Amino acid sequence: MRLDLPTLFLMTVAVTFMVGVLFLLSWSQTRRERALAVWGIAHIVGSVASLMLALRGQIPDSLSIGLANAMMIGGYGLIWSGVRAFEGRSLRLGWAVGGGALWIAACLIPSFFESLAARVSLASTLAGLYCASGALTIWQGRDEPLVSRYPALVLLATYAGLYWIRLPLAFTMPIPASVAIASPWFAILCFAGTLFSVAIAFVFMALTKERAEREQRLAAETDSLTGIANRRALVAGAERHLAVAPAALLLFDLDHFKAVNDRYGHSVGDAVLAAFCHVADPLLPPGAVFGRMGGEEFACLLPRLDERAAMRVAEDVRAAIARFAHPDYPELAIRVSVGVAAESQIGGSLDYLLRRADDALYQAKHAGRDRVVAAGEDRLPLAEAADPSTGLRVNAGRRSRTRSP
């Protein structure tokens, strides 16, 4: 099948331009995602470059070769810069247009400008570097779980590879400059450029859409005051872990929190809640599901930990909170009581763990607060015994009561 070059050029220019416009329209609706604007400008620059390449022989070579390729390389640089913006990094526009500037400087050397192989080699090297750098940047941001991240990575890496394949071909299959525009390779590259524009638009739009949806989902699952999981997210995460592994549950309740609000005001009370999370979160083991149940009560599910290990974690948190001090409020003391319950079987009930941890938390409050108490496995009358390995008080019984603050 013979590819008609004028038609391919016209299609490339039109498609690339429309993709750029779509990016800019999307950016106008989501101004905070500046990567969309950069990608839009990159594609419009690329469409102008494609038009100038199509006019080869009708306009001066300084424009159809020199400026057109500089703009094309700069377009790839802007795509890389947009990827950096998407990942929350600086744009580095100087580096983005640096490749085009290098091309212009090289074209001022007569021997370079007259050598098709040299021109193909430099243009392919620079465009491939921008695409490969974009792929690397996307890979480095993989901590943000976005499904379209990997198609974008593969697309940019593949296009970098296609450009770099041209390097040996430029010397092993030389094409006379007079017929370069009519070569099958030129038609194939033109067609590949059109496909690249469409594919990159699809995956980049999908990336921004997935990020927006993820941020909305996280906002719905996050406690706005403390920044940790809210009750709904905590319950969902805890139930997922309990379905596949045994776990222990810690139930925290800040002691005398109402008195803090009454004496210092609700703004300080809110700061105390945030401070508790700030202190406690780094002390929790990896994989812990930590969230706010409501008010001054927090819970943490510790997958694959038994009761004794969970109590050590709880004691570390309690001790760290007891040491916390704020220079502006030297008389403000923060204390926390902790109830601990463990489930040794897979598929345990979160409601049952919560009830047992709540009973243990009541025992901690009843015994004087600022302590860790674990729920016993049996249902004997309430009694306390000391764990000889930790010195912590362990509840030997279980009874449901209403706690005092």
Sequence and secondary structure as in RCSB ss.txt:
>XXXX:A:sequence
MRLDLPTLFLMTVAVTFMVGVLFLLSWSQTRRERALAVWGIAHIVGSVASLMLALRGQIPDSLSIGLANAMMIGG
YGLIWSGVRAFEGRSLRLGWAVGGGALWIAACLIPSFFESLAARVSLASTLAGLYCASGALTIWQGRDEPLVSRY
PALVLLATYAGLYWIRLPLAFTMPIPASVAIASPWFAILCFAGTLFSVAIAFVFMALTKERAEREQRLAAETDSL
TGIANRRALVAGAERHLAVAPAALLLFDLDHFKAVNDRYGHSVGDAVLAAFCHVADPLLPPGAVFGRMGGEEFAC
LLPRLDERAAMRVAEDVRAAIARFAHPDYPELAIRVSVGVAAESQIGGSLDYLLRRADDALYQAKHAGRDRVVAA
GEDRLPLAEAADPSTGLRVNAGRRSRTRSP
>XXXX:A:secstr
    HHHHHHHHHHHHHHHHHHHHHHHHH TT HHHHHHHHHHHHHHHHHHHHHTBTTB HIIIIIIHHHHHHHH
HHHHHHHHHHHTT    HHHHHHHHHHHHHHHTSHHHHH HHHHHHHHHHHHHHHHHHHHHHHHHTTTS  TTHH
HHHHHHHHHHHHHHHHHHHHHHS   GGGGGGSHHHHHHHHHHHHHHHHHHHHHHHHHHHHHHHHHHHHHHB TT
TSSB HHHHHHHHHHHHTTS EEEEEEEETTHHHHHHHH HHHHHHHHHHHHHHHGGGS TT EEEEEETTEEEE
EEET  HHHHHHHHHHHHHHHHH  BTTBTT    EEEEEEEE STT  HHHHHHHHHHHHHHHHHTTSSSEEE 
 SS B   EEE TTT  EEE B        
